[in-house]
């Protein structure tokens, strides 16, 4: 089950928070448009697989980017799946969160500010992952 969390509260356009930008925009986009964007993003992998049969290129590009950051000690902030130990109030689950990458790998997890709804969605996503892992353990 897909359980991505969309951090709309962190989105900005040219340094202007989305909520402020939208107030002055003639389109007046709202929840239906945001839901459409979320649905498109969640379904994109399935469209790639349907059209190409695999997603190897994207996986290879992501792995290359991570390796470049480590090998060059770039100190880049990248989304990496890491074990959370209290970050975002979560424990014993690996989630993709912003991390500072350097020659040691993940130098630190960068805990971004989330609004209450996003915190709830992240906790729900973590629970879905934990439940999936429990169901795998039961099969074994």
Secondary structure, 3 states (H helix, E strand, C coil): CCCCCCCHHHCEECCEEHHHHHHCCCCCCCHHHHHHHHHHHHHHHHHHHHHHCCCHHHHHHHHHHHHHHHHCCCCEEEEEEEEEECHHHCEEEEEEEEEEEECCEEEEECCCCCCHHHHHHHHHHHHHHHHHHHHHHHHC
